[in-house]
Structure formats: C-alpha cells, structure tokens
Amino acid sequence: MRFLSSLRVIMPALLVLVGACADGVTAPDPLAAPATLTATTQGPRSVQLSWAAVAGAETYEIDRATGAGSFATVATVTTATYTDTALVAETSYRFRVRAIRGTEQGPYSTEATALTGDRPVVQVTADITTNTTWTSTNVYQLTKVISVANGATLTIQAGTKIIGGTITTGQAPPVTALMVLRGSRLNAVGTATQPIVFTSSAAAGARAPGDWGGIILVGNARSNRTGRTVVEGPAPADTVSWNGGNLDNDNSGEIVYTRVEFAGAAAILNVELNSYSLYAVGSNTRFEYNQAIRGLDDMFEWFGGTVDGRYLVSYEAGDDHFDMAEGYRGRLQYLIALQTGPRVTPRAGNPGALSAEQNGFEIDGCGSASGTCALGFSSEPYTMPVVANFTILGPGAGVLPVRSGGDGGVGMLLRRGTGGTWMNGVVARWPESGLSMFDSTATFARLAADSLDVFNTLLANNGRAFDVAGATNRFGTADKFTDANITTSTAAAHLLFTSIPDSSVAVANGASLDWRPATGSALRSGGTGTTLPGKTGTRVNNFFGGSLAGTTFLGAIAPDAAAPWYAGWTTYFRN
C-alpha cells in the first residue's frame, strides 16, 4: 500500500516531465550552404570538387552547368569531395553544391568554375611590370584589365590561349582586357597552325559579343589630338593618356597570327572596348595575320600612329570593321571584312550596345571638330593611310540600320578631313552605299590637294554605288571618284568569289570560306600592277621589309593562290 501510494505521487510528475520533453523537442539546425567550394581541373575531361562539410548533412547534391547554361544535377555523394569525369575537353563549366538531410534541401553554395583541358588555368590577377612569358602549356585567365607596364615585355608563345573573366548567368560580364602601355611591349607571335587565341571564358556555343574586353596597345607615335586624351573604355583604361607622342618609329612589339574573339565588354553604355585598339602605335611594331570575330564595337581601330598592317580579317562586327582616325598614317594591305545577318547579339547584362552607324571602313581626319583637335578636321598630321587589296563585304538589305545622313550601312565612309589612298579593292553588298564622303570643307581640301584618292576599286551590289548625288556636303556623279578608276556593278556579290555564301545564307560555324576570285570574276584583272600612281608611289617603301606592291587583281587574295594567306588560322563562328 505504501508503494502504491508513492506511485500515485510519482506518476503525475513523470507525466508532466514527459509532456514537457515532448513539447520542448529541439529541432536540428537548418542546413547551411557548403562553404569554400573549389573546382580544380584534373585533365582534359575531369574536374575535382571539394568543399567544407556541412553539420547534419547526410548527402550532397552536385549540380553542373556548361558555360552560361542552366544547371542540372549530375551526382549525389556522401563525402565533401567529388570528381566529375563526364566532361568535354577545353570547355568552361560551373558547379554548385547543396547539402541534403532526408527531404530537407539546404541552400546552394557559391558557384565555382573550371576550364577543362590538358592545360591548367592560370589566373592573372596583377599587372605585369617585369618581363614575363606566357607558355602554351597553360591557359591564362584575365581577372581585370591587365596592364603591361613599367617598360616590361609580355611574351606569349604560339598556341597559347587567353580567356576573359568568368561568365556568370544573369550578371554583366566582367570587364577584362590586356592593355600594353607606352614603353612596354607585347610579343605575341603565333603560327598558321598554332595561332594565339584571345577569347571568352564561356563554353563554345554559349559565347557572345562583349564577354571580355580586347587588346589595347598604347604607343608613342604622333597623332593630331591635343590636350590630355585618354583611352576609350572603363577604368583603368580611361585614365591612360595616349596622345602627345613624337616617335613615329616606336615599337610596341609583335602581334602575329592571333585571333580576338567575342570582345567589346563595357562598364557603361557607349564605352565598349574594341577587339584590337591601336593608340599612337609606331611603325616598328609588327602587326600581321590577325583576325577579329564578333566583337561588340570596332574590330580594328587605329588612333593616330604609323603602324603598318597586313593579312587582317574581320568577321561580324557590332560597329565598324576597320576604323582609322586622329592622324593615322600607316599602310595596310590584304584586308577582309564580312558582315552577315542577323546582327550580333551582346551578352545579356552587358551595358554595351550595337552601333546605329555601322560601316565597313570608317575614316576620320579627327574625331571631333573642336576641343581635342587644335584645327578641327584640318588638324595635322592628317589621317593619311594607304590601303590596298581589300575585300569589304556587307550583309545586304534589311540587316543594318541605314541612317538618312548617310553614315550607316556604308562600305567606305570617308569624312572629317581624312586623306589617304584606297586601291585594288572590292566593296560589296552594303545597304546604304558603297562609298560616301562628307564634311566638305576639310575633306574636299584633301581631295583638291590630291591627298585623297580611291582607284582601281569595284563597287558591287550595294544599295547605291555612291552616296546621294547632289546632297549637301556629299559628292555625286560628277566627282572624280566616278571616273574609270572606280567600277560599279549590280551583280550578286557572292558570285565574285570562289565560295562565299549569299547574304540570305548564314555562315556555318567553323566554315572555311574561299575568298579567291571566281573564274570569270571582275576581280581577276584591273589592278594597278607594279607602278603606283600619284603620291602613293612615294609612300610604299619599307613595308614589311620590302615595298607595298601593286597587284593585277582586285580584292584581298590572288585568283590562283595555291595556299591562301588566311588558310589554317582563320575561322568563322557565331557563338
């Protein structure tokens, strides 16, 4: 009885205690996001992931995305490490991880990226201030605008690949570029079988114009700009002054057999970087066998200077293919530009935009009538290039905006006091006109002085051969450019060449185009031969160790060339 009595006293207390425990059960802490996720390339098709273990996690879900694509789950593991071996070589991947406990799913980790391949990826995080060599055994990833400064030389071996900053879905691309400052040099010498490629970090198929910046060279040659004039682009480029030089034979290095792909990144609207930007670059710089692919701004732009160039290819520009201004006086030979449709589409989130006045050539004496040029469009030294053997092919009607002022959709736009000589070329399939010239006071002064001439050139299948006849500040049918030195044609432009698609046919990714004149083509004859007329003949010496020669054909490639100069190292693709 005494036991039962005690039990009657204890039981209610036990029940209260049990109830209290049931009501006060402490739930486990929520799963945290895995920290310090790293992705390390192990080989051409393998990446090893590791992360900090999460308290309470039973398993981990591994998600993978190719380039800027969408994530998909590829594995579930019980340890804080995983090696993904189902990858494609030379491809950019993004990874994320989250912890799992029963049906509970924790938050994702921050993303980690890796580029597969036999070559490890070396992130370039600091400016180059001492002589440095980048080898073909590595891939080099730019993490910002990297400057070569302090008189240093950056040497890049043939076959090396350089990529821009990491592309993240839904975010603006980081502005990354390679900028070689005055007094420093870039020696990037590839070969036809091993070109040096500067490209996007995104995977093939997911790349876009504006994924990264481009190459900027700043030399010490003369220009016609006054005051302090800085490089176009975001910081720190916009703090670099490039004018005021006085050494026309300056040497910024060697850029040979290179490709710049998907350049043109911008921090704000209208400060897009060019694929190749050459500021006051001198004549002892070697610049040949270079291709620009799908840049968001100009593909090749010369700001003053005297550097020569040859064997240049531009494919799918967001603005002009070849832009010269501010007193550029170099010589160029064998140039190809191809624009098709639809127009390039910038990377989502990139604040840069396509130009409303896109042209093949855009040539200015000075970019501004006042303020930065002491004598406006007549400032010296005049823009005075010699350009020979060019093939500038537009997209036909309905692709580019055509401005009523005549400065958009033009094959050759010569304006703002430019001089120069263009010869042995073909300009075809541009929707506004093949050739346009305005700003009459300064530009016609160059014309009257026989310092501006276009001859032995075919204008074919353009919206019109010349800009509107009789319009203010423009020339028409009575001008010297309409004489026998310029031929016009309405023939289908693509039929001039051995194998170039019609404007209605998209260029296939990886296509090998044949720019040689087709049998019976008007390009096969009509060149100047070896004797160059007028003032041009005095300006062609010491061109790549010889002379800039006249040719008996028009366009960028000899009719029966057994091995075209663009074979092997050029390519064409959209993403």
Buried (B, 14 or more C-beta within 10 A) or exposed (E): EEEEEEEEEEEEEEEEEEEEEEEEEEEEEEBBBBEEBEBBBBBBBBBBBBBEEBEBBEBBBBBBBBBBBEBEEBBEBEEBEBEBEEBEEBBBBBBBBBBBBEEEEBEBBEBBBBBBBEBEBBEBEEBBEEBEEBEBEBBBBBBBBBBBBEEBBBBBBBBBBBBBBBBBBEEBBBBBBBBBBBBBBBBBBBBBEBBBBBBBBBBBBBBBBBBBBBBBBBBBBBBBBBEEBBBBBBEBBEEBBBBBBEBBEBBBBBBBBBBBBBBBBBBEEEBBBBBBBBBBBBBBBBBBBBBBBBBBBBBBBBBBBBBBBBBBBBBBBBBBBBBBBBBBBBBBBBBBBBBBBEBBBBBEEBBBBBBEBBBBBBBBBBBBBEEBBBBBBBBBBBBBBBBBBBBBBBBBBEBBBBBEBBBBBBBBBBBBBBBBBBBBBBBBBBBBBBBBBBBBEBBBBBBEEEBBBBBBBBBBBBBBBBBBEEBEBBBEEEBBBBEEBBBBBEEBBBBBBBEBBEBEEEBEEEBEBBBBBBEEBBBBEBBBEEEBBEBBBEBBEEBBEEBBBBBBBBBBBBBEBEEBBBEBBBBBBBB
